[in-house]
Amino acid sequence: MNSMLSAKDEETALEELHRRGNTDGLPVVIPTRNRVERMVLASGMDADMVLGTMGPGNGVATVEKIAIAAVMAGCLPDYMPIVIAAVKGVIDPEFDLTEMQATTHCTAPLVIVNGPARINCGPVNCGFGIFGPGNRANASIGRALRLAMMNIGMGRPGSSDMALHGHPGKFTFCIAEDEEHSPFTPLHVARGFAPDQSVVTVVGAEAPHSVMFSGDADDKDNHRYLLELLAIGVANMATNNAVLGNGAATIVLNPEHAQILHAAGLSRQDIAQQLYTRCVQPVSEISRLNPGFAGRAVKDKMRHCFSSADQILVLMAGGSGLYSMVMPSWCAGAHKNAAVSVLVEADQFCEIPGL
């Protein structure tokens, strides 16, 4: 992707991109000069503006190269501010992109969109089926980030991307928070931004794990059972969070479960703190089941799965019903799989006439 290619037609061009390993295995939109130039123009930035480098290949991420990835992924120009913010997030040194791309663990950057950009630069789905197919913005924004990571960062399966199994989020992994219906302050506000700002948060995450809870509204401990199940889901003894500890994790509450916790008087921060308290494991059990990671077992000693409640991201999205989703993480790298939030600079966005 560093040089101009030529082909007699788009079918031939597509096959050449597949042959060169520039795709994710699915068909892509051919990044013709005209399409890329229009995507760059939409960003409001210069084509040669450098956003940073992407590991493990340490390729230079320019606006033009990100535009190429966005075109290939099927993005509309409207999506560019979110794509740019997501790229800035993963190339932040705190994100440990090189280590995440190279790990054998099944982790991928989850893109969470908050603020007006969810609508103005989308719309990005925050309701039913958020982790599934059917919404162009979710699918193509997450895919653009992945194609950039492959073609700029050179994260290629089996050579530099060493995930033993990967997971479907390595095709695309992008959602928005349902701020309009959530009983809690939005995630980006909890992370220090103003409500009217647009923010992208990226965090390394496994594929979503379903947590089922029906509940009993007449039971005063109803919310406690839900918290206990969420804690089991995100930090059971089979997860990196339990065995390695100190990494981030993501909790996506459905509206019904969010209302149960809200009715119990819990804020977003309270939920994270309650989960932090519950996410503990006996060192002796870690030693028994995963002796290589326990160190010297201490009888009756408990180990926290997170270093603080701040490592647990809590948001509301999806359809209402029995199931919420939790995503354990990798918990390694210099910054222990930290989440990074980046302001979406939509004010630089330029509308393209005729689109």
Buried (B, 14 or more C-beta within 10 A) or exposed (E): BEEEEEEEEEEEBBEBBBEEBBBBEEEBBBBEEEBBBBBBBBBBBEBEBEBBBBBBBEBEBBBBBBBBBBBBBBBBBBBBBBBBBBBBBBBBEEBBBBBBBBBEBBBBBBBBBBBBBBBBBBBBBBBEEBBEEEBBBBBBBBBBBBBBBBBBBBBBBEEBBBBEEBBEBBBBBBBBBBBEBBBBEBBBBBBEBEEEBBBBBBBBBBBBBEBEBEBEEEEEEBBBBBBBBBBBBBBBBEBBBBBBBBBBBBBBBBBBBBBBBBEBEBBBBBBBBBBBEBBBBBBBBBBEBBEEEBEEBEEEEEBBBBEEBBBBBBBBBBEBBEBBBBBBBBBBBEBBBBBBBBBBBBEEBBEEEEE
